[in-house]
Amino acid sequence: MTTGEYSAIALDLGTTSIKAGLMDHAGVLSNIVASPAPKIFVTDGRYESDALAYAVIAESALTECMARAGDCNSLGLCSQRSSFLIWNSASGQPLTSLISWQDNRGAASCAALQAHEEAIRKLTGLPLTPYYFAPKLRIVLLENPEWRARLECGELLVGTLDTFLIWRWSGGKHFMTDASMAARTQLMDIRQQQWSPQLGILFGIPLGILPEIKPSTGLNMPLDNGLILKASVGDQSAALIASVRQDQAEALANLGTGCFVVRYLPKMGAGLEGYLQTLVYQDSAQHPHFAIEGTLNSIAAALAPYPVGECRTEDLAADDIFCIAEPSGLGAPYFRKEFGIRFSQPVEHLSQRRIAALLLEAVIFRVARILEDFYRESALERVYLSGGLSELTCLQQGIALCLPCDVYRLAQGESSLQGVGLLVADRACDRVASKVEMDGLTQALPEKYERWKVWLDELLKLN
């Protein structure tokens, strides 16, 4: 192996797996090491895992990559957003488990703060939901009131997963998070990129216990293992950086466990009502890069019982039945928890494959409507599809049929690793993608899409 072959070591701290890889000077990833993350234990809506075990697995993956990296010591880190823990500052031992972003204990906070939701959304760009750090930490402190004083005097520390590992790997020298991760705590003023005193008061969280907010790039932070941390960013931000270009009229639809549909914004505040406004990353000059985001909730769970892999594009629009396919409620821009999986007519008489086609239509139509809203604000030229569900040909072609712009399927894997590697190497995204072809397909699906929109709007008005 030639010395100087690599420009970056990338580490992805995922929910189910931990991955590390090397990026060469052409922007190509290789030598990817992957290990399962520690098991998450679920009890009464609480999702917890072993934080120390997580750290050990991440350190092992890094060590294996470093052995192949030659003289490259530039590290980029991307992390699952909103998972956090509390730990002892003297010993480094966790006081709590790693509390997952999936954890639902923050629901009580959301109920208590419902009257302040508009103010919270205005400051953060986010809806008031249990997924974020602040609603969960509020409950943890209410359940353990003695911890507040210990946090305020520095005996205990609290932070998201990136904060804990950077603190651990720097020997306690750096207690920080980057702006993209801070933006998903529901405690940061997204316009100012600073912790918000108003949000701290609302959630009952002293701002003095929170880590310092740093830019996502240009960190140049020495770690005890000999690496230099150059960039740190949220995992979804990294995936966006790898997939679409900020200087182009492009959007990304990542179809996985859920779905996020996102495009860059020219500036904060230019978004559509109801959509999330996301700080993708803050560069080394502290310039923020924003995006607008629509979401579909838990679509993989809705599709899992049905033979979606058998469906073909010709199966779509075969029945004049409309559907919503989000078991945990409609996501952005609607945020309607009372809507789960719903059909406009009974479907018990239909085959499993025909029900699968209806559910796929629901995903296609929701993605298309979000992109239609984006297009109305500023024309799109290309949409890129990624994630495991985007491998379904009928899903690709269905989305393409309902849009007025070209649709491409991204062929690259490991988008989060790719994105954070590009940040370290200061490279623009260079995708591998294939255009979705629609030769010979009929217009039945786009015609049904127009009727579905009317049905959904009426349903939302009635409930």
Stockholm file with secondary structure:
# STOCKHOLM 1.0

chainA/1-463         MTTGEYSAIALDLGTTSIKAGLMDHAGVLSNIVASPAPKIFVTDGRYESDALAYAVIAESALTECMARAGDCNSLGLCSQRSSFLIWNSASGQPLTSLISWQDNRGAASCAALQAHEEAIRKLTGLPLTPYYFAPKLRIVLLENPEWRARLECGELLVGTLDTFLIWRWSGGKHFMTDASMAARTQLMDIRQQQWSPQLGILFGIPLGILPEIKPSTGLNMPLDNGLILKASVGDQSAALIASVRQDQAEALANLGTGCFVVRYLPKMGAGLEGYLQTLVYQDSAQHPHFAIEGTLNSIAAALAPYPVGECRTEDLAADDIFCIAEPSGLGAPYFRKEFGIRFSQPVEHLSQRRIAALLLEAVIFRVARILEDFYRESALERVYLSGGLSELTCLQQGIALCLPCDVYRLAQGESSLQGVGLLVADRACDRVASKVEMDGLTQALPEKYERWKVWLDELLKLN
#=GR chainA/1-463 SS CCTTCEEEEEEEECSSEEEEEEEETTSCEEEEEEEECCCCEEETTEEEECHHHHHHHHHHHHHHHHTTSTTCCEEEEEECSSCEEEEETTTCCBSSCEECTTCCTTHHHHHHTGGGHHHHHHHHSSCCCTTSHHHHHHHHHHHCTHHHHHHHTTSEEEEEHHHHHHHHHTTTSCCEEEHHHHTTTTCEETTTTEECHHHHHHHTCCGGGSCEEECSEEEEEECTTSCEEEEEEEHHHHHHHHHCCTTSSEEEEEESSSEEEEEEESSTTCSCTTSEEEEEEECTTCCEEEEEEEEECSHHHHHTTSCGGGCCGGGTTCSSCCEEECTTCBCTTTCBTTCCEEESSCCTTSCHHHHHHHHHHHHHHHHHHHHHHHHHHSCCSEEEEESGGGGCHHHHHHHHHTCSSEEEEECCCCHHHHHHHHHHHTCCCCCCEEECCCTTCCSHHHHHHHHHHHHHHHHHHHC
#=GC SS_cons         CCTTCEEEEEEEECSSEEEEEEEETTSCEEEEEEEECCCCEEETTEEEECHHHHHHHHHHHHHHHHTTSTTCCEEEEEECSSCEEEEETTTCCBSSCEECTTCCTTHHHHHHTGGGHHHHHHHHSSCCCTTSHHHHHHHHHHHCTHHHHHHHTTSEEEEEHHHHHHHHHTTTSCCEEEHHHHTTTTCEETTTTEECHHHHHHHTCCGGGSCEEECSEEEEEECTTSCEEEEEEEHHHHHHHHHCCTTSSEEEEEESSSEEEEEEESSTTCSCTTSEEEEEEECTTCCEEEEEEEEECSHHHHHTTSCGGGCCGGGTTCSSCCEEECTTCBCTTTCBTTCCEEESSCCTTSCHHHHHHHHHHHHHHHHHHHHHHHHHHSCCSEEEEESGGGGCHHHHHHHHHTCSSEEEEECCCCHHHHHHHHHHHTCCCCCCEEECCCTTCCSHHHHHHHHHHHHHHHHHHHC
//
